[in-house]
Amino acid sequence: MRKRLKLMGVSTASTLALAASLAMPLSTFALTGETSLVNSGDDATINSAVNQTSILTIANTNTAETHQMVNASSNTGDNEVEGNIGGGGSIVTGAALTQAALGVEGNTNVVGVAMPMAQGWGGQSVDVVNTGDDATINSSWNELKQVTVANTNTANTHQMFFGSSNTGDNEVEENIGATGIQTGAAATSAVMGVEVNKNTTTVNGMGGALGLMGSTANLTNTGDDVTLNTAWNSTNVLTVANSNAAQTMQMMHANANSGDNESEDNIGAGIIMTGPATATGQMHVDVNSNMTGIAGWGGLILGTLADLVNTGDDLIANNVLNNTFVGTVANNNMMVQHQSLMFHSNSGDNESEENIGGTGATLTSGAAAGGTAHVDGNSNATVFGSFADVLLFLALGA
């Protein structure tokens, strides 16, 4: 009389996370599925499977709309001295400074994913010793890792600066005695900066495992007509999609004046000395940057292992290893940028006329205007390699 024996073992693990910026690392160690059969009769059937499914979806959506405007002025000028007798009819102005700094930072996504990584000495193990005839052993390890990261950023930024500084427009006239005008410096400056739509994504643990693992089968002293099927199936699907849209407008109007002074109709020295007039500005835009690093373990040391000793006749052994990785990285950037710089500096337009006695000298300190406008945008960098490669990539890109 034949004895029939059926053993069925199924182990299932799943991991599901939604909209998390930092996904926790998970690991599977040692033997996660183990079946032992000793001294069985005929017609034994063993079905042993380990199924691990890890599905991770991260979706970040950011929208930023900012408006910044500065309207500022400084004035120590527009002074008058007239109709004085006995000297001392002079004007000395202090400095007039107008400064502003405008900055926008927003829409930054940092995503770090460490997927479950099987490691150790086996994911699925079957030991069969001293079986009868017509035994059927099915042993499989099935793993699915699916990661989807979607970063969507939209930014609309306006920055405007209107600034003026004045120490001029002074008048000394119709005085008797030594007279003069001495102005301080007039300076107007502004700095504008926009940094938006930055995505950094790192995914570790895709494309394989570390160590001796998978599906192993050890058959010793079997009967005839034994069928052994061992399989290790790993499927890794990674999708990273970055979509950025940035529209920025920067406008700067700066004016500095220490001139337009008058010294006239005075009896005595009518001297005009102006301070420097400077108008400067800087604009910087850095938008739409994507950095993606994918670290795979490069497969297995041993994926499936079958050890057969003293088998009977008509043995059928199927040993299958399937390791599939599908990775898609899509970056889509759109940028519209407007920058406008308008500067005016003046230390001239001074008048010294119809004075009697002394000198009618006009001494100017110069006028300077200058600005810089810089744009960085729509940059993508992707690396696929070892974990060390990804760390180096991020360090160099920071």
C-alpha positions in Angstrom: 0.0 0.0 0.0 1.3 3.3 -1.0 1.3 6.3 1.4 0.6 9.7 0.1 2.1 12.8 1.8 1.5 16.4 0.8 3.2 19.3 2.4 2.3 22.9 1.5 4.1 25.9 3.0 3.5 29.4 1.9 5.1 32.5 3.5 4.0 35.9 2.4 5.4 39.3 3.4 4.2 42.7 2.1 5.3 46.3 2.7 3.1 49.2 1.6 3.8 52.9 2.2 2.1 55.9 0.7 3.4 59.5 0.4 6.4 59.2 2.7 9.6 61.2 2.1 11.8 58.9 4.1 11.0 55.2 3.8 12.3 52.9 6.5 14.9 50.2 5.6 13.6 46.7 5.9 15.7 43.5 5.8 15.1 39.8 5.8 17.7 37.7 7.4 18.5 33.9 7.6 16.0 31.3 6.5 12.6 32.7 5.9 11.0 29.4 4.7 12.2 25.9 5.6 10.8 22.5 4.9 12.3 19.1 6.0 11.0 15.7 4.9 12.7 12.5 6.3 11.8 8.9 5.6 8.6 9.4 3.6 6.7 6.9 1.6 5.7 7.0 -2.0 3.9 9.8 -3.8 5.1 12.6 -1.6 4.2 16.1 -2.8 5.9 19.2 -1.3 4.9 22.7 -2.3 6.9 25.3 -0.5 6.9 29.0 -1.5 8.0 32.3 0.0 6.4 35.4 -1.5 7.7 38.9 -0.6 6.0 41.9 -2.0 7.1 45.5 -1.3 5.2 48.4 -2.9 6.1 51.9 -2.1 4.5 55.1 -3.6 5.8 58.6 -2.8 4.0 61.6 -4.3 5.1 65.2 -3.5 3.2 68.1 -4.9 4.3 71.7 -4.2 2.9 75.0 -5.4 4.5 78.3 -4.5 3.5 81.8 -5.5 5.5 84.7 -4.0 5.5 88.5 -4.6 8.2 90.7 -3.1 8.4 94.4 -3.6 10.7 97.0 -1.9 10.3 100.7 -2.5 12.9 102.6 -0.5 14.6 106.0 -0.5 17.3 107.9 1.5 17.8 111.6 1.4 20.2 114.0 3.1 20.2 116.6 0.4 17.9 119.3 -0.9 19.3 121.8 1.6 19.5 125.6 1.1 21.7 128.3 2.6 21.1 131.8 1.4 21.1 135.5 2.4 23.7 135.1 5.2 26.3 137.7 6.1 29.6 136.9 7.8 30.6 133.6 6.4 29.8 130.1 7.5 27.1 129.7 5.0 28.0 126.1 4.1 26.2 122.8 3.6 27.8 119.5 4.7 25.6 116.4 4.2 26.0 112.9 5.6 25.8 109.7 3.5 22.6 108.4 2.1 22.4 104.6 1.8 19.6 102.4 0.5 20.0 98.7 0.6 17.7 95.7 0.2 18.0 91.9 0.0 15.2 89.7 -1.4 15.3 85.9 -1.3 12.9 83.1 -2.1 13.5 79.4 -1.4 10.8 76.8 -1.9 9.5 73.6 -3.4 12.3 71.2 -2.2 11.8 67.5 -2.1 14.3 65.0 -0.5 13.3 61.4 -0.9 15.3 58.5 0.5 14.1 54.9 0.0 15.7 51.7 1.3 13.8 48.8 0.0 13.6 45.4 1.8 16.8 43.5 1.1 17.0 39.8 1.6 20.3 38.6 2.9 21.8 35.8 4.8 21.9 32.1 4.0 18.7 31.4 2.2 15.2 32.6 1.5 13.6 29.2 0.9 15.0 25.8 1.8 13.8 22.2 1.3 15.5 19.1 2.8 14.3 15.7 1.6 15.9 12.5 2.9 15.0 8.9 2.2 11.8 9.4 0.1 9.9 6.8 -1.8 9.1 6.8 -5.5 7.1 9.4 -7.4 8.0 12.4 -5.2 7.2 15.9 -6.4 9.0 18.8 -4.8 8.2 22.4 -5.7 10.3 25.1 -4.0 10.1 28.8 -5.0 11.1 32.2 -3.8 9.2 35.1 -5.4 10.0 38.7 -4.7 8.4 41.9 -6.1 9.7 45.3 -5.4 7.9 48.3 -6.9 8.8 51.9 -6.1 7.1 54.9 -7.6 8.4 58.4 -6.8 6.6 61.5 -8.2 7.7 65.0 -7.5 5.7 67.9 -9.0 6.6 71.5 -8.3 5.1 74.7 -9.6 6.6 78.1 -8.7 5.6 81.7 -9.7 7.9 84.3 -8.2 8.0 88.1 -8.6 10.7 90.4 -7.1 10.8 94.1 -7.5 13.1 96.8 -6.1 12.8 100.6 -6.4 15.5 102.4 -4.5 17.0 105.9 -4.5 19.7 107.7 -2.5 20.3 111.4 -2.6 22.8 113.7 -0.9 22.7 116.4 -3.7 20.3 119.1 -4.9 21.7 121.6 -2.4 21.8 125.4 -2.9 24.1 128.1 -1.4 23.4 131.5 -2.8 23.4 135.2 -2.0 25.7 134.8 1.0 28.5 137.2 2.1 31.5 135.4 3.4 33.1 132.0 2.8 30.5 129.5 1.6 30.5 125.9 0.2 28.7 122.6 -0.3 30.2 119.2 0.7 27.9 116.2 0.1 28.3 112.7 1.6 28.2 109.5 -0.4 25.0 108.3 -2.0 24.7 104.6 -2.5 21.8 102.3 -3.6 22.2 98.5 -3.7 20.0 95.4 -3.8 20.4 91.6 -4.0 17.8 89.3 -5.3 17.8 85.5 -5.2 15.4 82.7 -6.1 16.0 79.0 -5.5 13.0 76.8 -6.2 12.0 73.4 -7.5 14.8 71.1 -6.2 14.4 67.3 -6.1 16.8 64.8 -4.7 15.8 61.1 -4.8 17.9 58.1 -3.7 16.7 54.5 -3.9 18.7 51.7 -2.4 18.1 47.9 -2.4 16.8 47.5 -6.0 17.8 44.8 -8.4 19.0 41.9 -6.2 20.1 40.7 -2.8 23.2 40.2 -0.7 24.6 36.8 0.3 23.7 33.1 -0.3 20.0 33.1 -0.5 17.0 32.4 -2.8 15.7 28.8 -3.2 17.8 25.8 -2.1 16.9 22.0 -2.3 18.8 19.1 -0.8 17.7 15.6 -1.9 19.4 12.5 -0.5 18.5 8.9 -1.1 15.4 9.4 -3.2 13.4 6.8 -5.0 12.5 6.7 -8.7 10.6 9.2 -10.8 11.3 12.2 -8.6 10.5 15.7 -9.9 12.3 18.7 -8.5 11.3 22.2 -9.4 13.3 25.1 -7.8 12.8 28.7 -8.8 14.0 32.1 -7.6 12.1 35.0 -9.2 13.0 38.6 -8.4 11.2 41.5 -10.2 12.2 45.1 -9.5 10.3 48.0 -11.0 11.4 51.6 -10.3 9.7 54.7 -11.6 11.0 58.2 -10.8 9.1 61.2 -12.4 10.1 64.8 -11.7 8.1 67.6 -13.2 9.1 71.3 -12.5 7.6 74.5 -13.8 9.1 77.8 -12.8 8.2 81.4 -13.8 10.3 84.2 -12.3 10.4 87.9 -12.8 13.0 90.2 -11.3 13.1 94.0 -11.8 15.5 96.4 -10.2 15.5 100.2 -10.5 18.3 102.0 -8.6 19.2 105.6 -8.5 22.0 107.4 -6.6 22.6 111.2 -6.7 25.2 113.5 -5.1 25.1 116.2 -7.8 22.7 118.9 -8.9 24.2 121.4 -6.5 24.4 125.2 -6.9 26.6 127.8 -5.4 26.0 131.2 -6.9 25.8 135.0 -6.3 28.0 134.6 -3.2 30.7 137.0 -2.1 33.6 134.8 -0.9 34.6 131.2 -1.9 31.8 129.2 -3.5 33.2 125.6 -3.5 31.2 122.5 -4.2 32.6 119.0 -3.3 30.4 116.0 -4.0 30.6 112.5 -2.5 30.6 109.4 -4.7 27.3 108.1 -6.2 27.0 104.4 -6.7 24.1 102.2 -7.8 24.7 98.4 -7.9 22.6 95.2 -7.9 22.8 91.4 -8.2 20.2 89.0 -9.4 20.5 85.2 -9.2 18.0 82.5 -10.2 18.5 78.7 -9.6 15.5 76.6 -10.5 14.5 73.2 -11.7 17.2 70.8 -10.5 16.7 67.0 -10.3 19.2 64.5 -8.8 18.4 60.8 -8.8 20.6 58.1 -7.5 19.7 54.4 -7.8 21.8 51.8 -5.9 21.4 48.1 -7.0 23.3 45.2 -5.4 24.2 43.6 -8.7 22.4 40.3 -8.3 23.2 37.3 -6.0 26.2 35.2 -5.1 24.0 32.1 -5.5 20.3 32.5 -6.4 19.1 28.9 -6.6 21.0 25.8 -5.3 20.1 22.1 -5.8 22.1 19.4 -4.1 21.2 15.8 -5.3 22.8 12.7 -3.7 21.9 9.0 -4.5 18.8 9.6 -6.5 16.8 6.9 -8.2 15.9 6.6 -11.9 14.1 9.1 -14.1 14.9 12.2 -12.0 13.7 15.5 -13.4 15.3 18.6 -11.9 14.4 22.1 -13.0 16.5 24.9 -11.5 15.4 28.4 -12.6 16.7 31.9 -11.7 15.0 35.0 -13.0 16.2 38.5 -11.9 14.5 41.4 -13.6 15.0 45.1 -13.1 13.1 47.8 -14.9 14.0 51.4 -14.2 12.4 54.6 -15.6 13.6 58.1 -14.7 11.7 60.9 -16.4 12.6 64.6 -15.8 10.4 67.4 -17.3 11.4 71.0 -16.7 9.9 74.3 -17.8 11.4 77.7 -17.0 10.3 81.2 -18.0 12.7 83.9 -16.7 12.7 87.8 -16.9 15.4 90.0 -15.5 15.5 93.8 -15.7 18.3 96.0 -14.4 18.0 99.8 -14.5 20.7 102.0 -12.8 21.4 105.7 -12.6 24.2 107.4 -10.8 25.0 111.1 -10.8 27.5 113.3 -9.1 27.5 116.0 -11.8 25.1 118.8 -12.8 26.7 121.2 -10.3 26.8 125.0 -10.7 29.2 127.6 -9.2 28.6 130.9 -10.8 28.5 134.7 -10.3 30.4 134.4 -7.0 32.8 137.2 -6.0 36.2 136.4 -4.4 37.8 133.1 -3.5 37.4 130.2 -5.9 34.4 128.8 -7.7 35.7 125.2 -7.8 33.6 122.1 -8.2 35.1 118.8 -7.1 33.2 115.6 -7.9 34.0 112.1 -6.4 32.7 110.1 -9.4 29.6 108.1 -10.1 29.4 104.3 -10.7 26.6 102.0 -11.7 26.8 98.2 -12.3 24.9 95.0 -11.9 25.0 91.2 -12.5 22.2 88.9 -13.5 22.7 85.1 -13.4 20.4 82.2 -14.2 20.9 78.5 -13.5 18.0 76.2 -14.5 16.8 72.9 -15.9 19.5 70.6 -14.7 19.1 66.8 -14.4 21.6 64.2 -13.1 21.0 60.5 -12.7 23.3 57.7 -11.6 22.8 54.0 -11.4 25.4 52.0 -9.6 26.5 50.7 -6.2 25.6 52.3 -2.9 29.1 53.9 -2.8 28.6 55.4 -6.3 25.4 57.0 -5.2 26.9 58.5 -2.1 29.7 60.0 -4.1 27.3 61.3 -6.6 25.2 63.1 -4.0 28.4 64.5 -2.3 29.7 66.0 -5.6 26.3 67.3 -6.5 25.6 69.0 -3.2 
